[in-house]
Structures are given as C-alpha cells and as structure tokens.
Amino acid sequence: MSPISRGFHRRRGPDADPARVPPGQYVTGDFPVLSAGPTPHTSLDMWTFSIVGAVDESKSWSWNELQSLPQETVTVDIHCVTKWSKLDTTWAGVSVDALLDGVDTSAEYALAFSDGGYTTNLPLEDLQGGKAWVVSSYDGEPLDPEHGGPARLLVPHLYFWKSAKWVRGLELREDDEPGFWEGYGYHNYGDPWKEQRYAGD
Amino acid sequence: MERAAVRGRLTWQLANVVELAAETARTRTIVLEPAEPLGHRAGQHVDVRLTADDGYQAQRSYSIASAPDDEHLVLTVERLDDGEVSPYLVDDLRVGDALELRGPIGGYFVWDESLGGPLLLVAGGSGVVPLRAMLRHHRAVESRIPLRLLYSVRSLDEVIYRDELTRARPDGELDIRFTLTREQPDGWDGYARRIDRELLADVAWPVEDRPLVYVCGPTGFVETAADILVSLGHDAGRIRTERFGPT
C-alpha cells in the first residue's frame, strides 16, 4: 500500500477512456523519442528485410519488394515503458503474417534485429495472427528516421521497445535469447496491461 | 556489449527527503535517504511514484544525479509546466516527506572505469543530470581517464550545478566547457551558440582516440549532436544517448 504523498493531487483531467490506458501510464499528444545511440541512416538501395535462423530457407526482401507486398493501414494505441501512451496512432506496412507466409519453422521465438545493433526478443506467436507489422509510414507520411524509419516493427500489444526501430529482420529461434533492453533488466515479455516493465514485474 | 548482472525484482521503497536545493528557477535537487541503498551505476535512473489522497497515482522516471560513491541518493528535477509529477517535486515536496521510488533502471547509459575512455560528455539543458553522476564517480575513484564535458544551456542562470562545475574546471583530467546559446554575460569567453559541426569538432577528442561518448538532452539536441559526431568519423557504437521530450 503506497503512502499518500502530502499535497499531491491529480493535475490533469482524465486523459482518455481509462479502459484504454494501462496501469502507470499517462496519455501524451507528443511523440517522444528514446534510442540508445545515434540514429542510423541506411540507404534504401542497401536495405533488406530478412527472415533467418531456424528456417528451412532464409527469406529476404529488398525495399521495393517489401513495398510491393500488400500494405495494411492500422490505427492502434502504443505504450512506452517510460510511462507515456499515445492513442490512435496510424501506421501502414506489411503484416508479419504475410512475411512468414510459407516459412516452415519449428521456432517458438523470434529475435528482431536492427541497424545500429539493437535487438528485441518475442515469442513468435506474438508476431502472428494480425498482431504485428513491419511499418514504413506513420500518419500518412514516410516514417521519420528518429522514429525508426525507413521501417520499424510494430507490436502494439507489448511495450513499445518491442517495436524495434530500424528493423532489418527476424531471427527465428528454438530458444529465447534476451534482446538489448531485456539484457539490461527490462521485462522479457513486456505486457503493458500487466505492467511488466522490469524483470520480475 | 556488457550485460547487467541478473537481479531480482525491483521493489518500491520509501526514501526520506533530507535536503532540498534550488539549482535554477526551474530545477531543484532532492537529496534522499532510501531505506535500502540502490547500488546504482552512474547514469542510471529511478522511477518515482506519487499517490494522492483519493488513491490516484502517477509515476515518472528521473535520472540519478549522485555517484554510487556519494552518501545520499540525489535527483535533480526540472519543472515541466504542463507536467503532473515534476511541478510537485520542484514546488511542493518538503524536507521530511517520503518519496516512493524503485530502481536502479537502465544499464546501457552508464559509465564506470572498466569502460575506459577518453570520455566525452555532451549535455543539453537538464540532460546534464546523469552526466553529473559520471563526473562525480570519475572524481570519487580518482580516475586518470581524460574527461571532457560540453554543456549547452541558454544562459548562465540556467546552468545546473553551477558552483560545482565551475569549481571543477581547473583540473588536469577534467575539462568542462560551456556554450551559452541565448544570453552571455559581459566578458564571456566560452562558446556562445548552439552546437554545430565546428564546435563539436573543436571539443570532441580526435577520432583516432576512440572516445566513449555520452549525449543527453532534449531530442533535437541529441539527434544533432549524435549525427554530427558520426559524420566527423566517430564510431556510432561508442556513442550512447539518452533523449527526453517530444520531437
């Protein structure tokens, strides 16, 4: 039971429908940026997206090949572990289901990898069934580099560090390998509705 | 890349407020005595949670301003006028109050001697807070690793830890430089503009020295500084960043 902070009271009106705001989060209209290093700038000529690891055959798409796949537009709420949530964000890109279509694997986990060396791990099933996308547009515009452009993973049902910026592929794995922040004490799964911010939460 | 030691759950605990000090018109330093020492590394942060009498709670992250070697846990908080937690911490919190917190959090934006150097710390505004923890740790362990801090701030009045940082200047290993971007006192001999390529080329160590760089500040500042450092030839893998605020 938390003690009362003398003199503290709510300063903001209820931000939004409380049913859409996970515990410990507040709603912002801004779009804060959090990254561990400089923003990488990979030219689209050199860009590929790959599925590697525990698969019979690796797959790879060039930028143009990825853009020629069916594009989906989704409007979702996103939740950052640093406490902000942003509602009704609109993205466009390719569903991970489409990328995994025809991939034969017994893997149960995926490690997303990005330019700049960032990684994040997820159960493969959290990337399937219409729950995840590789997006290259935000709010109708090409995705800004500081927000992860040219393309980032979008997995809105988990804390936003799982939505790897500058994503370049997925390594499918039989075993679960902690990614970048997961190795520094952040929660391995990261469900915002269970407030799984840090290891042990 | 180093890994944090496996550790248990980060539990909430109470820390007593033992001292408060105004740093600038918008920032206040909060000196705390936690029930259990956090055992943090320089550069890490804590989560602070406030609870209203109607049960409403709000939590935010704040960088730790003290070195692991310091006696107390110190936070320095900048008031965001449309904020909910920072105005309380800067204006309403009193000595003798207890603050609920947990940590330490973050394991990448940290420095200790084993990571080497030379060190380049680049601060924009209140981004100096976690870098000050690194400075103090560097001094506490009497490190011989060369360290340079570039601190960009609008005016001298807005310099956080002004006495400490200006006092620390004439030291062989410590080289602290300011750039005052909006207003400079008469006779100012430091930089007087927003960071640019020439300024960073002047301050950053030679590329061949492979400096370890920590940049902290508002998003635009950090993006600019990191982009310029990479374009000057510094290894992106040795530039660690912490950004705050909207784009």
Interface residues (C-beta under 8 A of the other chain):
Chain A: S2 P3 I4 S5 R6 G7 F8 H9 R10 R11 R12 G24 Y26 T28 D30 F31 P32 V33 L34 S35 A36 G37 P38 T39 P40 T82 K83 G116 G117 D144 E146 H147 F180 G183 Y184 G185 R197 Y198 A199 G200 D201
Chain B: M1 R3 A4 V6 R7 G8 R9 L10 W12 L14 D47 R49 L50 T51 A52 D53 D54 Y56 Q57 A58 Q59 R60 S61 G83 E84 P87 Y88 D92 R94 D97 A98 L99 E100 I105 G106 G107 Y108 F109 T219 E223 A226 D227 L229 V230 A236 G237 I239 R240 T241 R243 F244 G245 P246 T247
